[in-house]
């Protein structure tokens, strides 16, 4: 049989997602990180010593390019999330929009 990547099949609900034009850290980005990343990158023993629970921590990985490199699963970066499907294009777009707007602590 054939296999076709279909975003709606791989990421249910993504077809109904719209990237916000005014993405903010507290409303849009932190909830995504909490849901998709912080089971490993939060708590008292974060995986790889990488903490993604606050703007102060997240901005380090924004500035060095590893946050988007990992989420986009770009060669040379550790593909994230581990042991899970790639984040939807809408989720990634929401975080990229926040970065494009200056990655403010808002």
N, C-alpha and C positions, 0 to 999 in steps of 0.2 A: 504494500500500500504506500501511498504518498503521505507526506506530512507537510502541512503548510502552516507557517507561523501566522497566527491570527491574534492580534492584540486583545481583542475582546475575550477570546478563549483563554489566553494566558493570564490576562489581568481583568477579571470580571468587573464591570462598572467603569472601566477606563473610557469607553466610548462616550459616556455621559460627562466626562471630566472636561473642564475648560480651565486653561492656565489663567490665573488671575493677572490682571495688568498692574496691580498694585500689591504684589506679594510682600508680606511682612514676615519677620522672623517669628514673632509670637503667635500669629494667627495661622500662617500657612506652612512655614518651614519646620518649626519645632514639633508640631503635631506629626508631621511626616517622619521626622527623625525618631520621635518617640515610638511610633507604630512600626517602623521598618528597620531601625538601626539599634535602638537603645536596649534591646534585650541582650545584646552582646557588648555594645559600647556605652553602657551605663553601669550603675551599681558600684560596688566596692572593688570589683576585679574586672575592669573593662578589657575586652579582647585587644591584644596588641598595645595596651596602654593608651588606646585612642578613646577619648571621651567626647560624646556628642550631645551632652545634656544642657549646655548653656552656650550663649553667643560667644563668650570669651574662649571657649574650647573650640567651637565650630569654626570660628574665623581663622584659626591657625591652618586648618585644612582647606579652607577656601583660598587663602593667600598662597599656599604652596601648590595649589592645583589638584591635590589628591582627592578632595571631596568629589568633584565632578568627574575626575579621571576614573575613580573607583565605581561611581554610580553608572557612568556611561560604559563601564567595562572596557576602557581603553587599554591597549597594549602598554605594558610597563607599569600598570597599576594593579593592585589587588582587587579583583572583581567583587563587587558588593551588591546586594547582601550575599554573604556566603550561604551555601546550602539552601538557597531560595531563588525564585525567579528574579530576573532583572526588574527593577522598578519600572513602572509604566512611563511612557513618554510624557504623560501629563504630570506625574509626580516629579520627574526629572526636570521638566519644563518649569514647574512652579519654583523649584529651588534655583534654577538658572535665572529665572526672572528676578528673584530676590537679589542674586549676585549682580546681575546687570543693573539693578537699581542702586547699587552701592553696598550691598550686604550689611545694611544698617541693623543696629540693635533696636528694632522697633516692634 
